[in-house]
Amino acid sequence: MNSFVLVNGNLIAILGFLTIGLFLVLTMTRRVSVLTALVLVPVVTALVGGFAAGMGPMILEGLGKVAPTGIMIAFAVLYFSLMIDTGLFDPLIRGILRLAKDDPLRIAVGTAVLTMCVALDGDGASTFLITVSALLPVYKRLNMSPLVLTGVVCLGAGVMNMVPWGGPTARAMAVLKLDSSEVFAPVLPAMAAGIVWAGGGVPDRAAGTPPPGHRGPARRAQDSGRGPGRVRAGTR
């Protein structure tokens, strides 16, 4: 009996890994769409494993477990997509750029703040699209490294991805069969510490150092004779 359970458990584990691998191959090679692969691949592996008779009850049971999480994710995506389309974050972007001016450190901190605000939707793709498209021209104009932009965005988005409707937390709730308060409440202290680190812990060097020969505003003012570093003729 124990050997049968062991063999059966190994078979289920192998089928699970095969399901994931086949799904990745089909979607990455673009043979089928993601939705089609999500439906067909588990059905095929279940048939191969001899679970045809119990597929109906298993599907209903699985849908019942993930339905609350799915509804929450769908609402979050639709709500924040609507807010993004109506320009919810446009005033925030303008305010950050106005406060940061041409200071690389302020730009880096503003990047973290903007990222964490946009990442409230739990969708990493929209977070990168909004943040990078808004700030990449600023980084190029100030000769800041684009790696700083991507690094700060990843730092902020990684922290905010722990919201209940984010991918990792939602999957954890579905697998562990827990509600959002049981999973999200214990990570709030770590999430708060991450927000403080992402928003205020950007070091000065991470903000980017102008390359040699870069003529910043102070240097240009000195070269033109308006800065304190240059003495005008006749003033001695």
PyMOL commands that set and color helices and strands:
alter all, ss='L'
color gray80, all
select helices_A, chain A and resi 2-28+34-48+55-85+90-100+104-121+124-141+146-160+167-176+180-200+205-207+217-223
alter helices_A, ss='H'
color red, helices_A
deselect
rebuild
show_as cartoon
